[in-house]
Amino acid sequence: MDSDRPLTPPRGTNATDSGVPPRTPLTPEQIRRIETNRLKAKAIRDQREADARDAGSHPTSNRMPSGFVAGQKRPYSSVSTANTPATLRDGRGNNIASSVGVSRPRDEIQPAQKFTKYVEYDFSKMTDTKGGFLTAEDDPHNKALHASGSKEEKPAHMTLKEWERHQLLRSLRDQKAGPYEPGLSVLKDQKSQKACYECGSLEIDWKWEDVFGCRVCNTCKEKLPEKYSLLTKTEAREDYLLTDPELRDEELLPHLERPNPHKATWNNMMLYLRYQVEEYAFSSRKWGSPEALDAEFAKRESDKKKRKEDKFRTRLHELKKRTRVEAYRRSRAAGGGGGDFGDDVGQRGKHVHRWGMTVDNPETGMGVKTCVDCGMEVEELEF
């Protein structure tokens, strides 16, 4: 092996070093001429191949099994429907299949094995239900579906400050406060002006006057809480024994709604004016007088106590029965003696009860008979 042989190729020599001048770049005219000659040569070659193909003397060295030459575009005549093979699967319709000379009805075309179980839907007759949720478009006559939520959302065209100002103005308008409070004028007739029932002041609570129809000022509301205090629905139902239909009747008992202080998502509180509730409860339409209300309240409390005691006594009686039976079974299992029900324990014979007189039990109020020999007690019902 020659040690003088270089391990890497020698560095290329520059053209200027050998005395050969560098190649000048082609001009645009030269590039145009080269491209024109290339296209002419390609057109002459394509023409020669087309003539040879028509004459049947085209070389078959690169011909594919289908009869076409690789790398050449098939003419339109080769893909016409006249030369369609009989093995072509065409399921577009009976008319097209018959036009290509293939008799394959649409009903005879079977799907693949994994697609045999399917349901064909007509999407033109289907309605988008938004993922199973009903919308206002699906049922425009459903009032519950069109009802807006309890919390109103901010419109898109309003800024946050504008929405807060709108909410504030609406609350003042509902409460008739601030700029929406009715004005007071000394020029009006005193008979036509609305004044407080207690002190005659013109600065009444307009919200109460609108809801309850009660003309009273804030000062008198604080001075007379036993008359103008507000009662919740639970207090009116339990203290005055009013029913839910009566409390829901706004013409009978108007109420004021307030947000629930215990939880914001709960239903609003229904507040009633005390003197209106008492006026209806003590009238002849309900109880008649406070004494009759107290008597009804005491009667209901005694009935409630009696039902509670009867329920406790019944459960205690059932517990005693289960305890006696369980004690007797344990005694029999331990070999402590005892015979079958109705046997005479002393003589091991059939026992015949001799019942005494029926005595009323003061606890249950039912008649009880006791056997003279064994002391067995049974309850007796008289019809």
C-alpha positions as CSV (number, residue, x, y, z in Angstrom):
1,M,0.0,0.0,0.0
2,D,1.4,3.3,-1.0
3,S,2.0,5.6,2.0
4,D,2.0,8.7,-0.3
5,R,-1.6,8.2,-1.2
6,P,-3.8,11.0,0.3
7,L,-6.5,9.9,2.7
8,T,-9.0,12.5,1.5
9,P,-9.7,13.8,-2.0
10,P,-7.5,16.7,-2.9
11,R,-8.8,20.2,-2.6
12,G,-10.5,21.4,-5.8
13,T,-8.5,23.9,-7.8
14,N,-10.0,27.2,-8.8
15,A,-10.7,27.9,-12.4
16,T,-8.7,31.0,-12.3
17,D,-5.7,29.1,-11.0
18,S,-5.6,26.9,-14.2
19,G,-5.9,29.9,-16.5
20,V,-9.5,29.0,-17.7
21,P,-11.8,32.0,-17.6
22,P,-15.1,31.6,-15.5
23,R,-18.4,30.8,-17.2
24,T,-20.6,33.8,-17.7
25,P,-24.3,33.4,-16.7
26,L,-27.0,32.9,-19.3
27,T,-28.9,35.8,-20.6
28,P,-32.7,36.0,-20.6
29,E,-32.8,35.6,-24.3
30,Q,-30.7,32.4,-24.1
31,I,-32.9,30.9,-21.4
32,R,-36.1,31.7,-23.5
33,R,-34.6,30.0,-26.5
34,I,-33.6,26.9,-24.5
35,E,-37.1,26.5,-23.1
36,T,-38.7,26.9,-26.5
37,N,-36.5,24.2,-28.0
38,R,-37.3,21.8,-25.1
39,L,-41.1,22.2,-25.6
40,K,-40.7,21.7,-29.4
41,A,-38.8,18.5,-28.8
42,K,-41.4,17.2,-26.3
43,A,-44.2,18.0,-28.7
44,I,-42.4,16.1,-31.5
45,R,-41.9,13.1,-29.2
46,D,-45.6,13.0,-28.1
47,Q,-46.7,13.2,-31.8
48,R,-44.5,10.3,-32.8
49,E,-45.7,8.1,-29.9
50,A,-49.3,8.9,-30.7
51,D,-48.8,7.9,-34.4
52,A,-47.1,4.7,-33.3
53,R,-49.9,4.0,-30.9
54,D,-52.6,4.4,-33.6
55,A,-50.6,2.2,-35.9
56,G,-50.2,-0.5,-33.3
57,S,-46.5,-0.5,-33.5
58,H,-45.9,1.1,-30.0
59,P,-43.3,-0.7,-28.0
60,T,-44.7,-2.8,-25.2
61,S,-41.6,-2.7,-22.9
62,N,-43.3,-0.4,-20.3
63,R,-46.9,-1.5,-21.0
64,M,-49.0,-2.4,-17.9
65,P,-51.3,-5.5,-17.7
66,S,-54.3,-3.3,-18.2
67,G,-53.0,-2.3,-21.7
68,F,-51.8,1.2,-20.9
69,V,-48.3,2.5,-21.0
70,A,-46.7,3.5,-17.7
71,G,-46.3,7.2,-17.3
72,Q,-48.7,8.1,-20.1
73,K,-52.1,9.7,-19.5
74,R,-55.0,7.6,-20.7
75,P,-57.2,9.1,-23.4
76,Y,-60.9,9.8,-22.8
77,S,-62.0,7.0,-25.2
78,S,-60.3,4.4,-23.0
79,V,-62.4,5.4,-19.9
80,S,-65.7,5.7,-21.7
81,T,-68.7,3.7,-20.5
82,A,-68.7,1.5,-23.6
83,N,-65.6,-0.4,-22.5
84,T,-66.6,-0.8,-18.8
85,P,-65.8,-4.3,-17.6
86,A,-68.6,-6.5,-16.3
87,T,-66.9,-6.9,-12.9
88,L,-67.2,-3.2,-12.1
89,R,-69.2,-2.6,-8.9
90,D,-71.5,0.3,-9.5
91,G,-74.3,0.9,-7.0
92,R,-75.4,4.4,-8.1
93,G,-78.7,3.2,-9.6
94,N,-80.4,0.9,-12.0
95,N,-80.3,3.4,-14.9
96,I,-76.5,3.8,-14.7
97,A,-75.9,0.1,-14.3
98,S,-78.1,-0.7,-17.3
99,S,-76.4,2.0,-19.4
100,V,-73.0,0.3,-18.8
101,G,-74.4,-3.0,-19.7
102,V,-74.5,-4.4,-16.2
103,S,-77.8,-5.7,-14.7
104,R,-77.4,-5.2,-11.0
105,P,-80.5,-3.9,-9.2
106,R,-80.0,-1.7,-6.3
107,D,-81.9,-4.0,-3.9
108,E,-79.5,-6.9,-4.7
109,I,-76.4,-5.0,-3.7
110,Q,-75.6,-6.2,-0.1
111,P,-73.5,-4.1,2.3
112,A,-70.4,-5.5,3.9
113,Q,-70.7,-7.9,6.8
114,K,-69.9,-5.4,9.5
115,F,-72.4,-2.9,8.3
116,T,-75.4,-5.3,8.1
117,K,-77.0,-4.0,11.3
118,Y,-77.7,-0.4,10.8
119,V,-80.6,2.0,10.7
120,E,-81.1,4.3,7.7
121,Y,-82.2,7.8,8.7
122,D,-83.7,10.5,6.6
123,F,-81.8,13.5,7.8
124,S,-83.9,15.8,5.7
125,K,-86.9,15.1,8.1
126,M,-84.9,15.1,11.3
127,T,-84.8,18.1,13.8
128,D,-81.8,19.1,15.7
129,T,-82.7,19.0,19.4
130,K,-79.5,20.4,20.7
131,G,-78.2,17.3,22.2
132,G,-81.5,16.1,23.7
133,F,-82.3,19.4,25.4
134,L,-85.5,21.2,24.3
135,T,-85.3,24.8,23.1
136,A,-87.8,27.5,22.5
137,E,-87.7,26.7,18.8
138,D,-88.8,23.1,19.3
139,D,-91.9,24.0,21.4
140,P,-92.8,27.7,21.0
141,H,-96.1,27.3,22.9
142,N,-94.5,26.0,26.1
143,K,-94.7,28.8,28.7
144,A,-92.3,27.0,31.1
145,L,-89.7,26.6,28.4
146,H,-89.9,30.3,27.6
147,A,-89.7,31.4,31.2
148,S,-86.5,33.3,32.0
149,G,-84.3,32.3,34.9
150,S,-84.4,33.9,38.3
151,K,-81.2,35.8,37.6
152,E,-81.3,38.1,34.7
153,E,-78.1,38.2,32.6
154,K,-76.4,41.4,31.3
155,P,-77.2,42.2,27.7
156,A,-74.3,42.1,25.3
157,H,-74.6,45.7,24.2
158,M,-74.3,47.0,27.7
159,T,-71.1,47.6,29.7
160,L,-70.8,46.5,33.3
161,K,-71.3,50.1,34.7
162,E,-74.4,50.6,32.5
163,W,-75.9,47.3,33.6
164,E,-75.3,48.2,37.3
165,R,-76.9,51.6,36.8
166,H,-79.9,49.9,35.1
167,Q,-80.3,47.5,37.9
168,L,-80.2,50.3,40.5
169,L,-82.8,52.4,38.7
170,R,-85.1,49.4,38.3
171,S,-84.9,48.6,42.0
172,L,-85.7,52.2,42.9
173,R,-88.6,52.2,40.5
174,D,-90.0,49.0,42.0
175,Q,-89.7,50.4,45.5
176,K,-90.9,53.9,44.5
177,A,-87.9,55.5,46.1
178,G,-85.3,58.1,45.1
179,P,-86.3,59.9,41.9
180,Y,-89.3,57.6,41.4
181,E,-91.0,58.5,44.7
182,P,-94.3,60.3,44.2
183,G,-94.0,64.0,44.8
184,L,-95.7,65.9,47.6
185,S,-97.5,69.1,47.0
186,V,-99.3,71.5,49.3
187,L,-101.4,72.8,46.5
188,K,-103.4,69.6,46.3
189,D,-106.6,69.1,48.2
190,Q,-106.0,67.4,51.6
191,K,-108.8,64.9,50.9
192,S,-107.2,63.6,47.7
193,Q,-103.7,63.3,49.3
194,K,-102.6,60.0,50.8
195,A,-101.6,60.3,54.4
196,C,-100.6,57.9,57.2
197,Y,-103.4,56.2,59.1
198,E,-101.8,56.8,62.5
199,C,-100.2,60.2,62.4
200,G,-101.5,61.8,59.2
201,S,-98.0,62.3,57.7
202,L,-97.7,62.6,53.9
203,E,-94.4,60.7,53.9
204,I,-95.8,57.2,53.7
205,D,-94.2,54.0,52.5
206,W,-95.3,53.8,48.9
207,K,-94.2,50.2,48.5
208,W,-96.5,49.1,51.3
209,E,-99.3,51.2,49.8
210,D,-98.8,49.5,46.5
211,V,-98.6,45.9,47.8
212,F,-100.7,45.9,51.0
213,G,-102.9,48.9,50.4
214,C,-101.7,50.2,53.8
215,R,-100.8,53.9,54.2
216,V,-98.3,54.1,57.0
217,C,-95.1,56.0,57.5
218,N,-91.8,54.5,58.6
219,T,-92.0,56.1,62.1
220,C,-95.4,54.5,62.8
221,K,-94.1,51.1,61.6
222,E,-91.4,51.3,64.3
223,K,-93.7,52.6,67.0
224,L,-96.4,49.9,66.5
225,P,-94.7,46.6,65.7
226,E,-97.6,44.6,67.1
227,K,-99.7,45.9,64.3
228,Y,-97.4,46.7,61.4
229,S,-94.8,44.0,61.7
230,L,-94.3,41.4,59.0
231,L,-95.0,37.7,59.4
232,T,-93.4,34.9,57.4
233,K,-95.5,32.3,55.7
234,T,-94.5,29.7,58.3
235,E,-95.5,31.9,61.2
236,A,-98.9,32.7,59.7
237,R,-99.5,29.0,59.1
238,E,-98.5,27.8,62.5
239,D,-99.6,30.7,64.8
240,Y,-102.9,31.5,63.1
241,L,-103.7,28.1,61.6
242,L,-104.1,29.3,58.1
243,T,-103.8,27.0,55.1
244,D,-101.6,27.2,52.0
245,P,-104.4,28.1,49.6
246,E,-105.4,31.0,51.8
247,L,-101.9,32.2,52.0
248,R,-101.4,32.0,48.2
249,D,-104.5,34.0,47.5
250,E,-103.2,37.6,46.9
251,E,-106.7,39.1,47.0
252,L,-107.4,37.6,50.4
253,L,-104.0,38.1,51.9
254,P,-101.5,40.3,49.9
255,H,-97.9,39.5,50.5
256,L,-94.5,41.1,49.9
257,E,-91.7,39.0,48.4
258,R,-88.1,39.3,49.6
259,P,-85.0,37.2,48.9
260,N,-84.5,34.3,51.2
261,P,-81.8,35.3,53.8
262,H,-80.9,31.6,54.5
263,K,-79.9,30.8,51.0
264,A,-80.0,32.8,47.8
265,T,-81.0,29.9,45.6
266,W,-84.1,29.1,47.7
267,N,-87.6,30.5,47.0
268,N,-88.3,34.0,48.0
269,M,-89.9,34.7,51.4
270,M,-93.6,35.7,51.5
271,L,-94.1,38.3,54.1
272,Y,-97.6,39.2,55.4
273,L,-98.8,42.2,57.4
274,R,-99.7,41.2,60.9
275,Y,-102.9,43.2,61.3
276,Q,-104.3,41.9,58.0
277,V,-103.6,38.3,59.0
278,E,-105.2,38.8,62.4
279,E,-108.2,40.6,60.8
280,Y,-108.9,37.6,58.6
281,A,-108.1,35.0,61.2
282,F,-110.4,36.6,63.8
283,S,-113.2,37.2,61.4
284,S,-116.3,35.1,60.9
285,R,-114.8,33.7,57.7
286,K,-112.2,31.8,59.7
287,W,-112.2,31.3,63.5
288,G,-114.4,34.1,64.7
289,S,-112.4,35.3,67.7
290,P,-109.0,35.0,69.4
291,E,-110.6,32.7,72.0
292,A,-111.9,30.3,69.3
293,L,-108.4,30.3,67.7
294,D,-106.8,29.5,71.1
295,A,-109.4,26.7,71.6
296,E,-108.6,25.2,68.2
297,F,-104.9,25.5,68.8
298,A,-105.3,23.6,72.2
299,K,-107.4,21.0,70.5
300,R,-104.9,20.3,67.8
301,E,-102.1,20.1,70.3
302,S,-104.0,17.6,72.5
303,D,-104.8,15.5,69.4
304,K,-101.2,15.6,68.3
305,K,-100.1,14.5,71.8
306,K,-102.6,11.7,71.9
307,R,-101.6,10.4,68.5
308,K,-98.0,10.4,69.6
309,E,-98.8,8.5,72.8
310,D,-100.9,6.0,71.0
311,K,-98.1,5.4,68.6
312,F,-95.6,4.9,71.4
313,R,-98.0,2.6,73.3
314,T,-98.5,0.4,70.1
315,R,-94.8,0.1,69.6
316,L,-94.2,-0.8,73.2
317,H,-96.9,-3.5,73.1
318,E,-95.3,-5.0,70.0
319,L,-91.9,-4.9,71.7
320,K,-93.3,-6.8,74.7
321,K,-94.8,-9.5,72.5
322,R,-91.5,-10.0,70.7
323,T,-89.6,-10.1,74.1
324,R,-91.9,-12.7,75.6
325,V,-91.7,-15.0,72.5
326,E,-87.9,-14.7,72.4
327,A,-87.6,-15.4,76.1
328,Y,-89.8,-18.5,75.8
329,R,-87.7,-19.8,72.8
330,R,-84.5,-19.3,74.7
331,S,-85.9,-21.2,77.7
332,R,-87.0,-24.1,75.5
333,A,-83.7,-24.3,73.8
334,A,-81.8,-24.3,77.1
335,G,-83.9,-27.2,78.4
336,G,-85.7,-25.2,81.0
337,G,-89.0,-26.9,80.4
338,G,-92.2,-25.6,79.1
339,G,-94.6,-27.3,76.8
340,D,-96.6,-26.3,73.8
341,F,-99.1,-23.5,73.7
342,G,-102.2,-24.3,75.7
343,D,-100.7,-27.2,77.7
344,D,-101.0,-27.4,81.5
345,V,-97.5,-26.9,82.8
346,G,-98.0,-28.8,86.0
347,Q,-99.9,-31.9,84.8
348,R,-98.6,-31.9,81.2
349,G,-102.2,-32.1,79.9
350,K,-104.4,-29.9,77.8
351,H,-105.2,-26.7,79.6
352,V,-108.6,-25.1,79.3
353,H,-108.7,-21.4,80.1
354,R,-111.2,-20.1,82.6
355,W,-111.7,-16.4,81.8
356,G,-112.7,-13.9,84.4
357,M,-114.8,-10.8,83.9
358,T,-113.8,-8.2,81.4
359,V,-112.0,-5.2,82.9
360,D,-111.2,-2.0,81.0
361,N,-107.5,-1.2,80.8
362,P,-107.1,2.5,81.8
363,E,-104.1,2.9,79.5
364,T,-105.5,1.5,76.3
365,G,-109.2,1.8,77.0
366,M,-109.8,-1.7,75.8
367,G,-111.4,-4.6,77.6
368,V,-109.0,-7.2,79.1
369,K,-109.9,-10.8,80.2
370,T,-107.6,-12.8,82.5
371,C,-107.4,-16.6,82.9
372,V,-108.0,-17.6,86.5
373,D,-105.6,-20.6,86.3
374,C,-102.6,-19.4,84.2
375,G,-103.0,-15.6,84.4
376,M,-103.1,-15.2,80.6
377,E,-104.5,-11.9,79.4
378,V,-106.3,-11.2,76.2
379,E,-107.9,-8.0,74.8
380,E,-111.5,-8.1,73.8
381,L,-113.2,-5.8,71.3
382,E,-116.9,-5.1,71.6
383,F,-118.8,-4.3,68.4
